[in-house]
Amino acid sequence: MAEAAAHVAVNDAKVALGERGAVWWDDGAPDYNRHLARTTPYAGWYRALTQAG
């Protein structure tokens, strides 16, 4: 029960911070949220990060 309440509290905090929920900005850029970095235009950047480490 406490774990479920903690999950709800974390979700509520993330929504309040704008990390979850409806998009609050509109800059016209595509939304790549919930996409793998390697399948987006950021694939080269992601590859460089994984090869650097």
PyRosetta script that sets phi, psi and omega in degrees:
from pyrosetta import init, pose_from_sequence

init()
pose = pose_from_sequence("MAEAAAHVAVNDAKVALGERGAVWWDDGAPDYNRHLARTTPYAGWYRALTQAG")
pose.set_psi(1, -43.3)
pose.set_omega(1, -179.5)
pose.set_phi(2, -66.0)
pose.set_psi(2, -37.2)
pose.set_omega(2, 179.4)
pose.set_phi(3, -64.5)
pose.set_psi(3, -42.8)
pose.set_omega(3, 178.8)
pose.set_phi(4, -62.1)
pose.set_psi(4, -41.0)
pose.set_omega(4, 178.6)
pose.set_phi(5, -65.0)
pose.set_psi(5, -37.7)
pose.set_omega(5, 178.2)
pose.set_phi(6, -64.9)
pose.set_psi(6, -41.1)
pose.set_omega(6, 177.6)
pose.set_phi(7, -61.3)
pose.set_psi(7, -42.5)
pose.set_omega(7, 178.5)
pose.set_phi(8, -63.4)
pose.set_psi(8, -43.5)
pose.set_omega(8, -179.5)
pose.set_phi(9, -63.3)
pose.set_psi(9, -42.1)
pose.set_omega(9, 178.7)
pose.set_phi(10, -64.7)
pose.set_psi(10, -44.8)
pose.set_omega(10, 178.8)
pose.set_phi(11, -60.9)
pose.set_psi(11, -44.1)
pose.set_omega(11, 179.0)
pose.set_phi(12, -60.6)
pose.set_psi(12, -41.0)
pose.set_omega(12, 178.9)
pose.set_phi(13, -64.9)
pose.set_psi(13, -42.9)
pose.set_omega(13, -179.6)
pose.set_phi(14, -65.7)
pose.set_psi(14, -37.7)
pose.set_omega(14, 176.2)
pose.set_phi(15, -64.2)
pose.set_psi(15, -44.1)
pose.set_omega(15, -179.4)
pose.set_phi(16, -63.0)
pose.set_psi(16, -32.5)
pose.set_omega(16, 179.4)
pose.set_phi(17, -83.1)
pose.set_psi(17, -7.4)
pose.set_omega(17, -180.0)
pose.set_phi(18, 87.2)
pose.set_psi(18, 8.5)
pose.set_omega(18, 178.9)
pose.set_phi(19, -78.4)
pose.set_psi(19, -23.1)
pose.set_omega(19, 178.8)
pose.set_phi(20, -135.0)
pose.set_psi(20, 164.2)
pose.set_omega(20, 178.6)
pose.set_phi(21, 100.2)
pose.set_psi(21, -164.3)
pose.set_omega(21, -177.7)
pose.set_phi(22, -66.6)
pose.set_psi(22, 145.5)
pose.set_omega(22, 177.0)
pose.set_phi(23, -64.2)
pose.set_psi(23, 132.0)
pose.set_omega(23, -177.1)
pose.set_phi(24, -106.3)
pose.set_psi(24, 4.9)
pose.set_omega(24, 177.3)
pose.set_phi(25, -129.6)
pose.set_psi(25, 161.8)
pose.set_omega(25, 177.7)
pose.set_phi(26, -145.6)
pose.set_psi(26, 88.4)
pose.set_omega(26, 179.9)
pose.set_phi(27, -101.4)
pose.set_psi(27, 3.0)
pose.set_omega(27, 178.0)
pose.set_phi(28, 82.8)
pose.set_psi(28, -6.3)
pose.set_omega(28, -179.7)
pose.set_phi(29, -78.8)
pose.set_psi(29, 148.6)
pose.set_omega(29, 176.9)
pose.set_phi(30, -62.6)
pose.set_psi(30, 148.8)
pose.set_omega(30, 179.2)
pose.set_phi(31, -96.2)
pose.set_psi(31, 111.1)
pose.set_omega(31, -180.0)
pose.set_phi(32, -98.4)
pose.set_psi(32, 14.9)
pose.set_omega(32, 176.3)
pose.set_phi(33, -59.5)
pose.set_psi(33, 140.9)
pose.set_omega(33, -179.6)
pose.set_phi(34, 67.1)
pose.set_psi(34, 25.0)
pose.set_omega(34, 172.9)
pose.set_phi(35, -116.1)
pose.set_psi(35, 149.5)
pose.set_omega(35, 173.4)
pose.set_phi(36, -72.1)
pose.set_psi(36, 136.6)
pose.set_omega(36, -178.9)
pose.set_phi(37, -56.5)
pose.set_psi(37, -35.4)
pose.set_omega(37, -176.9)
pose.set_phi(38, -70.6)
pose.set_psi(38, -11.6)
pose.set_omega(38, 179.3)
pose.set_phi(39, -108.3)
pose.set_psi(39, 16.6)
pose.set_omega(39, -179.9)
pose.set_phi(40, -119.8)
pose.set_psi(40, 177.1)
pose.set_omega(40, 174.8)
pose.set_phi(41, -62.5)
pose.set_psi(41, -9.0)
pose.set_omega(41, 179.2)
pose.set_phi(42, -90.4)
pose.set_psi(42, 12.4)
pose.set_omega(42, -175.5)
pose.set_phi(43, -58.7)
pose.set_psi(43, -42.8)
pose.set_omega(43, 179.7)
pose.set_phi(44, -62.5)
pose.set_psi(44, -42.8)
pose.set_omega(44, 177.5)
pose.set_phi(45, -61.6)
pose.set_psi(45, -45.0)
pose.set_omega(45, 179.8)
pose.set_phi(46, -62.7)
pose.set_psi(46, -44.1)
pose.set_omega(46, 178.7)
pose.set_phi(47, -59.1)
pose.set_psi(47, -44.5)
pose.set_omega(47, 179.7)
pose.set_phi(48, -62.0)
pose.set_psi(48, -37.8)
pose.set_omega(48, 178.7)
pose.set_phi(49, -66.1)
pose.set_psi(49, -44.4)
pose.set_omega(49, -176.1)
pose.set_phi(50, -73.1)
pose.set_psi(50, -25.6)
pose.set_omega(50, 178.4)
pose.set_phi(51, -84.3)
pose.set_psi(51, -24.1)
pose.set_omega(51, -177.8)
pose.set_phi(52, -73.4)
pose.set_psi(52, -27.5)
pose.set_omega(52, -174.7)
pose.set_phi(53, -88.1)
pose.dump_pdb("model.pdb")
